[in-house]
Amino acid sequence: MGTSAPTSVKVKASAYSPVEAKGKGEFKEGQQPSPKAGKVWPWKTLLGLTLILTELWLNTGIIWGVFMLLWAIMGISSGQTYILEILQRREHLILYWITIHLWLLFAVFFFMSNQQIYSFCLALLAKLSAVFS
């Protein structure tokens, strides 16, 4: 025989319940929270938008390379990446790694398309080859 379901269930108030004691920063029943209450500024988004506007103004390609590199690093650290939908590493292993490598390839492309970075990398490779030969 299976266990029977309880005839009554007590439910605790959740942490997000509108009924809270006064002075805890929450609102009482019947009150609406302030639109600015408890919101943290999305500083990463604001920084990203500022960088995009700077890139559009300067047209160097470096900032797009930084974005691609950051997307690859964040994708590797979180185990998920995005191309129009979420790709989880554990669910779509091949497609996930193709996307990560695509981000890295685009980052290299954007960095190398800048003449100053390209000439710096060539000089660095020349110095390294002189050291190891």
Sequence and secondary structure as in RCSB ss.txt:
>XXXX:A:sequence
MGTSAPTSVKVKASAYSPVEAKGKGEFKEGQQPSPKAGKVWPWKTLLGLTLILTELWLNTGIIWGVFMLLWAIMG
ISSGQTYILEILQRREHLILYWITIHLWLLFAVFFFMSNQQIYSFCLALLAKLSAVFS
>XXXX:A:secstr
      S       TT S   TTSS   TT    TTTT    HHHHHHHHHHHHHHHH  SHHHHHHHHHHHHHH
HHHTEEESSSEEETTT HHHHHHHHHHHHHHHHHHHHTSHHHHHHHHHHHHHHHHHH 
